[in-house]
Amino acid sequence: METVELTRAQIHTFLRSLNGSFFSVDFIKRTTGELRTMRATTNYKSKLVGGVLKYDADEKKLIPVWDMDKKAFRSIPTDSVLVIRAKGAEIKVIEDK
């Protein structure tokens, strides 16, 4: 598996660029501080009632996703993502310089 580094500022754009592909992500939960691993897709709009979020995800630094294991809508905090595994690569997040 290829290893790539992205800055925290690039995470949002990268996850959006997956265009509904499946990926796995490790991040720290904001509410509990726990490490969480999630299998997800950004193809979630069909699951939302009315097709739109009720909050501004960009403002809150969140990426809305569909959690494949829990079969539920979730949000990933981009400011606490550690590793993303997608398209045959492992993407490690480094701090912005």
VEXBAKE-941186 format. One line per 4 residues: number of its first residue (from 1); their letters; for each residue x, y, z of N, C-alpha, C, O. Coordinates in pm, whole numbers, plus 50000, padded with zeros to 5 digits. Example, Ala and Ser with C-alpha at 12.3 -4.5 7.8 and 13.67 -1.06 7.14 Angstrom:
BEGIN
1) as) 51319/49431/50780/51230/49550/50780/51320/49670/50780/51424/49668/50846 ~ 51285/49775/50708/51367/49894/50714/51290/50003/50787/51341/50114/50804
end
This chain:
BEGIN
1) metv) 50085/49882/50000/50000/50000/50000/50089/50124/50000/50180/50136/50082 ~ 50063/50213/49909/50137/50339/49897/50102/50431/50015/49986/50436/50057 ~ 50201/50504/50067/50176/50600/50174/50195/50741/50120/50295/50771/50055 ~ 50097/50826/50147/50097/50964/50100/50073/51054/50220/50006/51014/50315
5) eltr) 50129/51174/50217/50105/51270/50324/50024/51387/50269/50051/51437/50160 ~ 49925/51429/50346/49845/51547/50314/49843/51637/50436/49848/51589/50549 ~ 49834/51766/50413/49820/51858/50525/49675/51858/50570/49585/51819/50496 ~ 49653/51903/50690/49518/51910/50745/49427/51994/50654/49309/51963/50639
9) aqih) 49481/52100/50596/49402/52186/50507/49356/52113/50380/49256/52151/50320 ~ 49428/52009/50340/49396/51935/50218/49295/51821/50241/49243/51766/50144 ~ 49268/51786/50365/49182/51672/50397/49041/51690/50341/48988/51599/50277 ~ 48982/51804/50364/48845/51830/50318/48836/51810/50167/48747/51739/50119
13) tflr) 48927/51871/50092/48926/51860/49946/48947/51715/49902/48881/51669/49809 ~ 49038/51644/49968/49065/51505/49932/48942/51419/49952/48905/51342/49863 ~ 48877/51430/50068/48759/51347/50094/48647/51379/49995/48577/51288/49951 ~ 48630/51504/49960/48529/51540/49860/48564/51482/49723/48475/51447/49646
17) slng) 48694/51472/49693/48736/51423/49561/48711/51273/49544/48719/51222/49432 ~ 48681/51203/49650/48654/51059/49640/48523/51030/49567/48502/50918/49521 ~ 48435/51130/49556/48311/51118/49478/48231/50992/49507/48187/50923/49415 ~ 48213/50963/49633/48130/50849/49670/48204/50718/49685/48142/50617/49720
21) sffs) 48335/50715/49658/48413/50593/49678/48415/50557/49826/48396/50643/49913 ~ 48437/50430/49854/48447/50386/49992/48587/50415/50045/48684/50409/49970 ~ 48596/50447/50174/48725/50471/50237/48715/50437/50384/48606/50419/50438 ~ 48830/50429/50448/48838/50406/50591/48914/50524/50650/49008/50575/50589
25) vdfi) 48874/50568/50768/48938/50684/50829/48954/50662/50979/48865/50609/51045 ~ 49069/50703/51032/49094/50704/51176/49093/50849/51221/49160/50933/51162 ~ 49017/50877/51326/49011/51013/51377/48979/51011/51526/48939/50908/51580 ~ 48997/51125/51591/48965/51138/51732/48827/51202/51743/48802/51308/51687
29) krtt) 48738/51135/51816/48602/51187/51834/48605/51313/51920/48672/51317/52023 ~ 48534/51415/51877/48528/51540/51952/48460/51523/52088/48500/51585/52186 ~ 48359/51441/52093/48278/51430/52215/48346/51354/52326/48329/51387/52444 ~ 48424/51252/52291/48483/51167/52396/48636/51162/52394/48697/51116/52491
33) gelr) 48697/51208/52286/48842/51199/52275/48891/51060/52237/49012/51036/52236 ~ 48800/50970/52206/48835/50832/52168/48883/50826/52024/48842/50905/51939 ~ 48972/50729/51997/49012/50699/51861/48900/50621/51795/48850/50524/51852 ~ 48860/50662/51676/48751/50595/51604/48798/50559/51465/48861/50641/51398
37) tmra) 48768/50439/51421/48792/50397/51284/48656/50377/51219/48570/50310/51275 ~ 48638/50435/51102/48509/50428/51035/48529/50391/50888/48618/50443/50821 ~ 48446/50300/50839/48435/50272/50695/48319/50355/50646/48209/50347/50700 ~ 48343/50436/50543/48240/50532/50504/48244/50562/50354/48332/50516/50281
41) ttny) 48146/50640/50312/48139/50695/50177/48083/50837/50188/48006/50868/50278 ~ 48124/50922/50095/48068/51058/50092/47939/51062/50011/47881/51169/49993 ~ 47894/50948/49962/47767/50939/49889/47654/50921/49990/47605/50810/50011 ~ 47612/51030/50052/47513/51024/50160/47384/51099/50129/47285/51082/50200
45) kskl) 47382/51182/50025/47268/51271/50002/47135/51197/49987/47031/51248/50026 ~ 47140/51077/49931/47015/51003/49914/46958/50958/50048/46840/50922/50056 ~ 47040/50958/50153/46994/50915/50285/46934/51028/50366/46865/51004/50465 ~ 46960/51154/50325/46911/51269/50401/46766/51301/50365/46728/51297/50248
49) vggv) 46687/51331/50465/46551/51375/50441/46559/51514/50378/46616/51605/50439 ~ 46505/51531/50261/46511/51658/50192/46641/51680/50116/46651/51775/50038 ~ 46742/51592/50136/46865/51599/50059/46965/51706/50100/47068/51721/50034 ~ 46939/51781/50209/47033/51885/50252/47056/51877/50403/46970/51832/50478
53) lkyd) 47174/51921/50445/47206/51924/50587/47137/52042/50655/47105/52141/50590 ~ 47115/52030/50785/47049/52137/50860/47152/52230/50924/47115/52319/51001 ~ 47279/52210/50893/47386/52295/50947/47494/52311/50840/47496/52238/50741 ~ 47583/52408/50861/47692/52431/50767/47812/52345/50808/47885/52381/50900
57) adek) 47832/52234/50739/47939/52140/50773/48076/52204/50757/48166/52177/50837 ~ 48094/52287/50656/48224/52352/50635/48258/52443/50753/48372/52446/50798 ~ 48162/52517/50800/48183/52608/50913/48225/52532/51039/48307/52581/51117 ~ 48170/52413/51057/48201/52332/51175/48320/52238/51152/48353/52157/51238
61) klip) 48383/52248/51034/48497/52162/50996/48460/52015/51005/48531/51934/51065 ~ 48346/51982/50943/48296/51844/50940/48278/51799/50796/48247/51879/50707 ~ 48298/51670/50774/48267/51606/50645/48154/51509/50670/48172/51410/50741 ~ 48036/51534/50614/47925/51440/50629/47952/51313/50547/47994/51320/50432
65) vwdm) 47926/51199/50608/47949/51069/50542/47838/50972/50580/47759/50997/50671 ~ 47834/50861/50508/47746/50749/50542/47836/50642/50602/47924/50590/50533 ~ 47814/50608/50729/47892/50506/50800/47844/50369/50752/47729/50332/50773 ~ 47934/50294/50688/47897/50166/50629/47865/50060/50734/47781/49973/50709
69) dkka) 47929/50065/50851/47906/49965/50954/47779/49993/51034/47701/49902/51061 ~ 47760/50118/51072/47642/50153/51152/47520/50182/51067/47408/50196/51117 ~ 47543/50189/50934/47435/50219/50840/47359/50344/50885/47237/50344/50899 ~ 47437/50449/50907/47379/50575/50955/47464/50692/50909/47582/50678/50877
73) frsi) 47401/50807/50906/47466/50931/50870/47556/50975/50986/47512/50974/51101 ~ 47680/51012/50957/47775/51060/51057/47855/51176/50997/47848/51202/50877 ~ 47931/51244/51082/48020/51351/51037/48160/51326/51093/48176/51288/51209 ~ 48258/51349/51009/48398/51332/51050/48458/51470/51072/48451/51555/50982
77) ptds) 48516/51495/51190/48580/51625/51214/48716/51629/51143/48807/51554/51178 ~ 48729/51717/51044/48853/51721/50965/48972/51767/51048/49087/51742/51010 ~ 48947/51834/51159/49059/51882/51240/49118/51774/51330/49215/51799/51401 ~ 49062/51652/51327/49118/51544/51409/49141/51414/51332/49159/51308/51392
81) vlvi) 49139/51422/51198/49167/51304/51116/49316/51270/51128/49402/51358/51122 ~ 49345/51142/51144/49483/51095/51156/49530/51024/51030/49638/51053/50977 ~ 49448/50929/50981/49484/50847/50864/49358/50819/50783/49251/50796/50838 ~ 49374/50821/50650/49267/50783/50558/49323/50673/50470/49436/50683/50422
85) rakg) 49246/50568/50448/49284/50462/50355/49182/50462/50242/49064/50434/50262 ~ 49230/50495/50122/49140/50505/50006/49218/50483/49878/49335/50519/49868 ~ 49152/50424/49781/49210/50404/49648/49348/50340/49653/49438/50379/49579 ~ 49366/50242/49740/49491/50169/49748/49606/50243/49814/49721/50200/49805
89) aeik) 49576/50353/49880/49680/50432/49946/49644/50459/50091/49526/50462/50128 ~ 49746/50478/50171/49725/50520/50309/49771/50666/50317/49887/50698/50292 ~ 49679/50753/50352/49706/50896/50357/49724/50937/50501/49630/50930/50581 ~ 49844/50981/50535/49873/51027/50670/49859/51178/50673/49903/51248/50582
93) vied) 49796/51226/50778/49773/51370/50790/49887/51433/50867/49922/51389/50977 ~ 49945/51535/50808/50049/51611/50877/49996/51750/50904/49907/51799/50834 ~ 50051/51813/51006/50004/51947/51042/50046/52048/50936/50153/52034/50875 ~ 49962/52150/50914/49993/52257/50820/50117/52332/50866/50141/52347/50985
97) k) 50194/52377/50770/50316/52451/50806/50293/52599/50806/50385/52676/50833
end
